[in-house]
Amino acid sequence: MKQLVDLSTWSRQEHFTFFSAFEEPFFGLVAEVDASQAYARAKSLGVSFFQLYLHSALTAVNAVEALRYRIEDGQVYRYDQIHASATLTRPDHTFAFSFVPYAASLTEFGVGLTAEMEAVRQSNGLRLSPATARPDVIHFSAIPWVTFTGLTHARAFAHPDSIPKISVGRARRQGEALLLPVSINVHHGLADGYHVGLFLEAFQRELNAGAGTVG
């Protein structure tokens, strides 16, 4: 479900108008979160680290209202729930797009993720579809080969886009911490650095504790 935002009373109306006129309205940053507890929890639960941190990231996105805004036909809508359109890899090192529905339960979320991973393995090409092109998603990618400190995205500026883009890189050990690089890019008409900070705080909380239920 989604609700139309009344631009005439919205506190971000001028911000939205200003940045929406830019050829590149997105801004992004890279930060690190400590995934040591999450990595240990994934091992103890017998689930993949990828499943756990993707679920944590998606839970954090849903906790930040600004990351649930989308621009459609010049209007701003607030979605009740956001899912994941993640790039998933094949054994031949190509990738494809996916649609993974959000679920508070880590186990239920894992069922959808596993099904999409298998569908990608059995397919060819990018798997472009109405499901992977839905607006109520985040674009998510994992780059486990590189501990990156910066990241850019291929973008078609002529194509309207307001979907947040989140990428996670290779973790590195620093003492007892397992530091995970996270890149997040958002439309500046919908969100600011403050909201990105809220996401990173929520992501860290989820990695530490996991507010979503396991079963």
CORURCOR-V320231 format. One record per backbone hydrogen bond with DSSP energy under -0.5 kcal/mol. NH is the residue of the N-H (numbers start at 1). CO is the residue of the C=O. If there is no record, write none. Layout:
# CORURCOR-V320231
<<NH & CO> <NH & CO>>
This chain:
# CORURCOR-V320231
<<3 & 78> <5 & 76> <7 & 5> <9 & 6> <10 & 6> <13 & 10> <16 & 12> <17 & 13> <18 & 14> <19 & 15> <20 & 16> <21 & 17> <21 & 18> <22 & 19> <27 & 186> <29 & 184> <31 & 182> <33 & 180> <35 & 33> <35 & 178> <39 & 35> <40 & 36> <41 & 37> <42 & 38> <43 & 39> <44 & 40> <45 & 41> <46 & 42> <47 & 42> <52 & 48> <53 & 49> <54 & 50> <55 & 51> <56 & 52> <57 & 53> <58 & 54> <59 & 55> <60 & 56> <61 & 57> <62 & 58> <63 & 59> <63 & 60> <64 & 60> <64 & 61> <65 & 63> <67 & 64> <68 & 65> <69 & 66> <70 & 77> <72 & 70> <72 & 75> <75 & 72> <77 & 70> <78 & 3> <79 & 68> <79 & 77> <80 & 1> <83 & 136> <84 & 100> <85 & 138> <86 & 84> <87 & 140> <88 & 86> <88 & 96> <90 & 94> <93 & 90> <96 & 88> <97 & 126> <98 & 86> <100 & 84> <101 & 99> <106 & 213> <107 & 214> <109 & 105> <110 & 106> <111 & 107> <112 & 108> <113 & 109> <114 & 110> <115 & 111> <116 & 112> <117 & 113> <118 & 114> <119 & 115> <120 & 116> <121 & 117> <122 & 118> <123 & 120> <133 & 129> <134 & 131> <137 & 135> <138 & 83> <139 & 164> <140 & 85> <140 & 138> <141 & 166> <143 & 168> <146 & 143> <148 & 146> <157 & 155> <159 & 156> <160 & 158> <165 & 185> <166 & 139> <167 & 183> <168 & 141> <169 & 181> <170 & 143> <170 & 146> <172 & 179> <174 & 177> <177 & 174> <179 & 172> <179 & 177> <180 & 33> <181 & 179> <182 & 31> <183 & 167> <184 & 29> <185 & 165> <186 & 27> <188 & 25> <190 & 187> <191 & 187> <196 & 192> <197 & 193> <198 & 194> <199 & 195> <200 & 196> <201 & 197> <202 & 198> <203 & 199> <204 & 200> <205 & 201> <206 & 202> <207 & 203> <208 & 204> <209 & 205> <210 & 205>>
